[in-house]
Amino acid sequence: MIILAADIGGTQARLLLGECEGDGWRELRRQTLSSRDYPDFDTLLQTFLQPGERPLAACIALAGPIENQRVRMTNLPWQLDAAELAGRFGLRQVRLLNDFSAQAHGLALLRREDLCTLQAGEPQADGVRALLGAGTGLGMALLAGSPKRPLVLSSEGGHADFAPQDEQQLALWQQLRAEHGRVSLELLLSGHGLERLYRFIADQGAGEASPLDARGISRMAAAGAAPACAALDLFARLYASAAGNLALTGLARGGVYLCGGIAPKILPFLQQPHVCEAFCSKPPMHELLQRIPLHVVLDEYLGLRGAAQVAARLASPAE
């Protein structure tokens, strides 16, 4: 049976056709498209599917909360309804998933080389695992259960409040509160968040800086530019602190995984010792957090593979 998987973010849309094989699936074809080039998901899917391709089960992972298998996306003007989508494209089964829930389903497929470990900790094999990912937005999810019966808890924790931890972060909070009224984690820990941090650092006198997007800031940091390096250093510490909060919230003794598009691109900054200290420095829970592993996921297709895993289960007679 042919299955369809999609991982739709605010910037990129990754799509895959696969064929069920035993308890899993094998890839037939995949493609990455620009989400913003399409007015809706139907147009995107019509572009991807070639004549004669008729998937029968599909899992679509999207950035936004899923309610009754309907979603209004957070960073795109799209709305999807699973039942309507099935009817229009002749699909027997369709499942809509939060994009980070899909990534959680993909964790079991990761190989050792797909991870960069920042803190080894003392992982518990049956422990809860937590995912946190900065990209166009900030996603979170928790994973419990077993590989055959995973229990994924989706989250919109990226929109939780930001709590400053030192004088620099307090000044940052004050500046952003004056501009936005409320300072959420996503306001800081996303592509646009990095741009805000860069402007803040420049305002604080780290050096003159012209407006740059996240990619430009990363390039400048690679060249050693002081404001860009300072912005990425602050981003890494804020990212780790948010990961530590999620580790405590879910008591993630199985480990915390930094996913999404940004983390692999800023590895040198995440590998600094003060990043793990930001993760653990939450007294009286410092020692507990030192025992929780912290990893960066290097596989950019984690969410797509997770969606394919769910689609294969939908196609299984047992489902």
C-alpha positions in Angstrom: 0.0 0.0 0.0 1.3 3.5 -0.9 1.4 6.1 1.9 1.8 9.8 1.9 3.7 11.8 4.6 4.1 15.5 4.8 5.8 17.8 7.3 4.5 21.4 6.8 6.4 24.2 8.4 6.0 27.9 8.1 8.9 28.0 5.6 9.4 24.6 4.1 7.1 21.7 3.2 8.6 18.3 3.0 6.6 15.5 1.3 7.2 11.8 0.9 5.6 8.8 -0.8 6.4 5.5 0.7 5.3 1.8 0.5 4.3 -0.3 3.5 6.9 -3.0 4.2 6.4 -5.3 7.1 5.9 -3.3 10.2 7.4 -0.2 8.6 7.8 1.5 5.2 10.3 2.2 2.5 10.7 5.5 0.8 9.7 5.8 -2.9 10.1 9.6 -3.5 10.4 12.8 -1.5 10.5 16.5 -2.3 10.9 19.8 -0.4 8.9 22.8 -1.5 8.5 26.4 -0.2 5.3 26.5 1.9 4.8 30.2 1.2 4.7 29.7 -2.5 1.2 28.0 -2.2 -2.1 29.5 -1.2 -3.3 26.2 0.5 -2.3 22.6 1.1 -4.4 21.2 -1.7 -2.4 23.2 -4.3 0.9 22.1 -2.7 -0.2 18.4 -2.8 -1.4 18.6 -6.4 2.1 20.0 -7.3 3.8 17.1 -5.5 1.7 14.2 -6.7 2.6 12.9 -10.2 0.1 11.3 -12.6 -0.9 7.8 -11.4 0.3 8.3 -7.8 -2.6 7.3 -5.5 -1.7 7.0 -1.9 -4.3 5.4 0.3 -3.2 6.5 3.8 -1.7 9.8 4.8 -0.3 11.6 7.8 0.2 15.4 7.6 2.3 17.1 10.2 1.6 20.8 10.6 2.7 23.7 12.9 -0.4 24.5 14.9 -2.8 22.9 17.4 -5.0 20.1 16.0 -8.6 20.0 17.2 -11.0 17.3 15.9 -8.7 16.6 13.0 -8.9 20.2 11.9 -6.1 22.8 12.1 -5.6 26.5 11.4 -1.9 26.8 10.9 0.1 29.2 13.1 2.6 30.6 10.6 0.7 30.1 7.4 -2.8 31.3 6.3 -3.9 27.6 5.8 -6.8 25.6 7.2 -7.0 21.8 6.8 -9.7 19.3 7.6 -8.7 15.6 7.5 -12.2 14.3 6.4 -12.4 16.9 3.6 -8.9 16.2 2.5 -9.6 12.4 2.3 -12.6 13.0 0.2 -10.9 15.3 -2.3 -7.9 13.1 -2.8 -9.4 9.6 -2.5 -7.5 8.7 0.7 -8.9 5.9 3.0 -7.2 7.3 6.1 -5.9 10.7 6.9 -4.3 11.8 10.2 -3.4 15.4 11.0 -0.6 15.8 13.6 1.1 18.6 15.3 4.6 18.9 13.7 6.4 18.2 16.9 4.2 15.2 17.6 5.4 13.8 14.3 9.0 14.4 15.3 8.3 12.5 18.5 7.1 9.6 16.5 10.3 9.7 14.5 12.7 9.5 17.5 12.7 5.7 17.4 14.1 5.8 13.8 17.2 7.9 14.8 20.6 6.4 14.4 23.6 7.3 16.7 25.1 9.5 13.9 21.8 11.5 13.8 22.6 13.0 17.2 25.1 15.3 18.7 25.1 14.8 22.5 25.6 18.0 24.6 25.2 16.2 28.0 25.3 12.4 28.3 23.4 12.2 31.6 22.0 9.0 32.8 19.2 8.1 30.5 16.4 5.8 31.6 15.3 3.4 28.8 11.6 3.7 29.6 11.8 7.4 30.6 9.8 10.2 29.1 11.5 12.0 26.3 11.0 15.7 25.5 11.5 17.6 22.2 12.1 21.3 21.7 12.7 22.9 18.4 13.5 26.4 17.1 12.7 27.2 13.5 10.0 29.5 12.1 8.4 29.1 15.5 9.2 27.1 18.7 7.7 23.6 19.0 7.5 21.2 21.9 6.3 17.7 22.6 6.6 14.8 25.1 7.0 11.1 24.2 6.2 8.2 26.6 5.1 4.6 26.0 7.1 2.1 23.9 8.3 2.1 20.3 5.4 -0.2 19.3 2.9 1.8 21.4 4.2 5.4 21.5 2.2 7.9 23.6 2.9 11.4 22.2 1.6 14.5 24.0 1.6 17.6 21.9 2.2 21.0 23.3 2.0 24.7 22.5 4.6 25.5 25.2 6.6 27.6 22.8 4.1 30.3 23.5 4.7 30.2 27.3 6.1 33.3 29.1 9.8 34.1 29.0 11.4 34.5 32.5 14.7 36.5 32.5 17.5 34.9 34.5 20.1 37.7 34.8 20.5 41.5 34.2 21.1 41.2 30.5 18.0 39.0 30.0 15.9 41.4 32.2 17.0 44.3 29.9 16.0 42.2 26.9 12.6 41.4 28.5 12.0 45.1 29.2 12.8 46.1 25.6 10.6 43.5 24.0 7.8 44.0 26.4 7.7 47.7 25.4 7.5 46.6 21.8 5.2 43.6 22.0 3.3 43.9 25.2 4.1 40.2 26.1 7.3 38.3 25.8 6.9 34.6 24.9 9.6 32.0 24.4 8.8 31.9 20.7 9.4 35.6 20.4 13.0 34.9 21.3 13.6 31.3 20.2 12.8 31.3 16.4 14.3 32.7 13.3 12.8 36.1 13.9 13.8 35.7 17.6 17.5 35.6 16.6 17.0 38.8 14.7 15.5 40.4 17.8 18.4 39.3 19.9 20.9 40.6 17.4 19.2 44.1 17.4 19.2 44.0 21.2 22.9 43.2 21.4 23.7 46.0 18.9 21.6 48.4 21.0 23.6 47.4 24.1 26.8 48.5 22.4 28.5 45.3 21.3 29.2 47.0 18.0 27.5 48.7 15.1 25.2 46.4 13.2 23.0 46.6 10.1 19.7 44.7 10.0 20.2 41.1 9.2 18.0 38.0 8.9 18.8 34.8 10.8 20.9 33.3 8.0 22.9 36.5 7.7 23.5 36.6 11.4 24.8 33.1 11.3 27.2 33.9 8.5 28.5 37.0 10.3 29.0 34.9 13.5 31.0 32.3 11.4 33.2 35.2 10.3 33.7 36.3 13.9 31.6 39.4 14.0 31.1 40.4 17.7 27.4 41.3 17.6 26.4 38.2 15.7 28.5 36.0 18.0 27.0 37.6 21.1 23.5 37.2 19.7 24.0 33.5 19.0 25.6 32.9 22.4 22.6 34.5 24.1 20.2 32.5 21.8 22.0 29.2 22.8 21.7 30.0 26.5 18.1 30.9 26.3 17.4 27.8 24.2 19.1 25.5 26.8 17.2 27.2 29.7 13.9 26.6 27.9 14.9 23.0 27.4 15.7 22.6 31.1 12.2 24.0 31.9 10.6 21.4 29.6 12.8 18.6 31.1 11.4 19.5 34.5 7.8 19.9 33.3 7.8 16.4 31.7 10.4 14.9 34.0 12.1 13.8 30.9 14.5 11.1 32.3 14.8 9.6 28.8 16.4 12.7 27.4 15.7 16.1 25.8 16.1 16.5 22.1 16.8 19.9 20.4 15.1 19.5 17.0 14.2 21.9 14.2 16.2 23.8 11.6 18.3 26.2 13.8 20.0 23.9 16.3 22.2 21.9 13.8 23.3 25.2 12.2 24.6 26.7 15.5 26.3 23.6 17.0 29.5 25.5 18.0 27.5 27.8 20.2 25.4 25.0 21.7 28.5 23.0 22.5 29.9 25.7 24.9 30.0 24.6 28.6 27.7 27.5 29.8 24.9 26.1 27.6 24.7 22.9 29.7 24.9 25.1 32.8 21.9 27.1 31.5 20.1 23.8 31.1 20.9 22.6 34.6 21.0 25.7 36.7 17.5 25.5 38.2 18.1 25.0 42.0 17.0 22.9 43.8 16.8 20.6 40.6 20.4 21.1 39.4 21.5 17.5 40.1 18.4 16.0 38.6 18.9 18.0 35.4 22.6 16.9 35.2 21.3 13.3 34.9 19.0 14.1 32.0 20.6 13.7 28.6 20.6 16.7 26.2 21.0 16.0 22.4 20.8 18.0 19.2 19.0 16.1 16.4 21.0 16.4 13.1 18.4 14.7 10.9 16.3 17.5 9.3 13.8 14.9 8.1 12.8 13.7 11.6 9.3 15.0 11.4 8.7 13.6 7.9 9.9 10.2 8.9 7.7 10.3 12.0 4.7 11.2 9.8 5.5 8.3 7.5 5.7 6.0 10.5 2.2 7.1 11.6 0.9 6.7 8.0 2.3 3.2 7.8 0.4 2.3 11.1 -2.8 3.8 9.6 -2.4 1.5 6.6 -1.8 -1.5 8.8 -4.8 -3.9 9.1 -4.3 -3.7 12.9 -5.2 0.0 12.7 
